[in-house]
Amino acid sequence: VTAATGQPGSTEWKDWGGNAARTHYSALNQITATNVAGLKPAWVWDSGKFGRTWEITPLMIDGLLYISESQSGDIVALEPETGKLVWRTKPPVTVGAGLDRRSLAYWAGDGVMKPRIVAIWGHAVFGFDLKTGQLSSDWPATGLEIGLPNPAQGGKIGGGVQSNSPPIIYKNMIITMGATGFLPPPAQPADPHANDLRTGKLLWTARVIPGPGEPGGDSWGPDTQNGVSMGGWGHMALEEDSGTV
């Protein structure tokens, strides 16, 4: 974190890539080619965790900085001016290894359900109050179940695949796509799918490898359809005007 002075501007960063299109663009202009060499650290936050970790991209929303702590999986809110810890929330479920994630997600709510920080553990998505870190009271304490009812049709997030990248939030939908599972046959494809953030209801699934009877399925064959674990390692992006991921 660097200290800089100058004219005020928007400091919001509500998505891993700045916006759902993942453009990584900010209109802030305090740091320039002429002053970047003179920047000094303002503060350092040390989690005290060691080992292989992802590079976490924080979210900046309504005056607080939000990160997912590597290894512990804790959700942490910091004061951006000082690095002071505002709140820390432990994972609401028992988790093992693989807690590192590249970022969190943010849902602005729908006017009835409040805004929240969104994080996925296993098959469930959890919401956290922006100011307190408490679990969102309008979702179950066990998390809002997302995914498919039949694992053989692509599985839930965490069901044989993993997703360290944050989901796409579009209107009232959460759109997820896991990484490849590298599993022996029958492999479990990490098909992208959308769930309703209010209810968890599955809204649609896009088959990465079409199955028998689906358009294009005859070009793959049953051995390939059952033995290939397809998915996406990185981040999806959203073109909001057309509603295209």
N, C-alpha and C positions, 0 to 999 in steps of 0.2 A: 504494500500500500504506500502510495506516495503523497506527500503534502504539496498542494499547489494553491495559489490564490488567484483571484480574478473574478470575472463576472459570473453570477449564478446561472445555473442551467439545470435541465432535467437530469436526475441521477438514478432514474429507474432502469433496472435491468431484469426484466420479469421472465426471461427465458434463457436457456443455456447459450443461445446464439444472439441474444439481444431482442429478438422477436421470433415469431413462429416460422418465418422464412429463413431463420438462421443466417442473417446477413452479417452479423458481428459488427454492426455499424452503430456508432454513437455520435451525436451532434456536439458533444462536449469538446471544447477547444482550448482548455487551459494548458494542456501539454502540447507543445509544438516542437518542430524540428530545431528551433533555436534555443529552447530552454530544457529539453529533455536531458541533456548532459549534466545539468545542475540539480536534478532531483535528488532528494535525500529521503531515506526511510522515515516515515512518521511513527509507525508502530509495527510490531511483529506479533502474530498470534501463533503460539506453539502448542500443538495438541499433545505432544509428548508421546505420540505413536511412532513406531519404527517399522520398517519393512517395505515390501513392494506396495506402491500406492498409485492410484490414478491422479492425474492433475485435475483437481476439482475446480469448476467454474462457479463462483458464488452467484446468488441472486440478490438483487438490491431492490427492495420493495418498501415503500412507505417509511423510509428512514432507517431500515435495518438491513443488515447483511446476513444472508442465510447460506450455510454450508452443510454438507454431509461429511462427517468425520470419517476418514479412512480407518479401516479395521474394526472400530467399535460400532460403526453404523449410526452413531448418535446424530441427531439433528441439532444444529447449534445456530443461535442468533447472536450476532455481534453488533456493537455500536460502531458504525463505520468511521467515525471521527477519531476514536481512541483505541479500538480493538477490545473494549470492555465486553465481557460476557454478559448478555442480557438474559438468555435462558438456554438450557440444554435439556433435550428430551431423549431418553433411551429408546431403543427399538421396542415397539409394543408387543413383539412376538419373540420367541426364542429362535435365534439365528446362529448359524455356524460361520464357516469361512465365506469369502466372496462378498464382503459387505461394501467394497469400494464401488462408488458410482461416480459418474462424471459430473452430475449436477442433480438438482432437485427440479420440481415443476411447480407451477403456480396456477390455480384456478380462481378466477375473479368471482365465482358464484353466479347465481342466476336471478338475483333480486330477492329470493326467498332464502336460499342456502347461502351462507356467508363465504367470503373469500378464504382461501387456505393454501398452505404449503402442501404439496402432494408428494408422497414417497411410496414406492412399491416394495413390499417384502413378500416373496413367494407368490401366492395366488391372489393376494389382497392389496388394495390401495388404501393408504391411511392419510387423513388430513390433519393438519396442525394449525391451531390458531396463530395468526401472525404475531401478536403481541405477547402471548403467554406460553406458547408451545404446547398447550393442552390439546388433547385429541378433539377433533370436531365432533360435537355432540349429536349431529344429525346423521352420522355414519355409525355403523356398529363398532363396538369396542374391539371386535376381532377383525375389523377392516372390511371394506366394501369389496366383495368377491368380484373379480373381473376375469374374463377369459372364456373358454368354450366349455360347454357341459360335457363333451365327450373328448377325452385326451387323444383318442385315436384320430380325431379330425383336426388336430393341430395343437391341442393342449392349452393350458393356461400359462400365463407368464410364470416362469419358475418351474413348470412341469416338464423337466427334461431339457429346457433351454434357460438361458439367463439373459437379462437385459440390464446392462450397466449404464446405458444411455437413457436420458430422460424422455418421457413420452411426449407426444404432441397433444396439446389441449386445444380443442376447437369447439367453440360454443359450449354445449353441455356434453361433449364427447371427450373421452380419453382414448388415444390411438397408440397402440403399443406394438412393438415388433422385436422379438428376441434375437439373440445371436445364435449361430448354429450350435447344435448340441454335441456334434461329433460322437454320436451314439451309434452302437451297432444296430443292424436291422432288427425290427422295424424302427427306423429312425423317426423322430418327431419333428416335423417341420415347424419353423418359427414363423408361422403365417401372421402377417399384420392383421389386427382386428380392432374394432372400435366398440367401446362400452359406454353406456349412459352413466355419467358421473353422479346422477341423482339416485339411481336405483341399482347400478351394476349390470343392467340388462345388456346382453350382447346385441349389437345393432348390425354389424356386418363383419365378414371375414373375407380377405383376399387371398386365395390360394397361390402361393409362390410356385408350386408345382401342381398343375391340374390333376385331379384324380380321375378314375375311370368314369366315363360318361360326361365329363366336363369338357368344354372346348379346349382343344389342344392336348387332351389327356392321352389320345392314342399315339402321340409322337414320343411319349416317355416310356410307356410300358410299366407293368406292375412291379418289376424288380426295382426300377429306378424310383418309382413313386414311394416304395416302402423303404428303400435303402439310402436315400439321400436326405440329409438334414440341412435344409436351406433356411437362410435367415439373413439378418442384417446386423453387422457389427457396430456400425456407426449410427449417426443421427438421421432421422427423417426430417423433411422440411415441408412447410405448408404454404401454399399460395391461397391466401384467405379470400380474395375476391371471387375466385372460382370454386373454392372449397376443395382444392386438389392437394393430396399428399404425394 
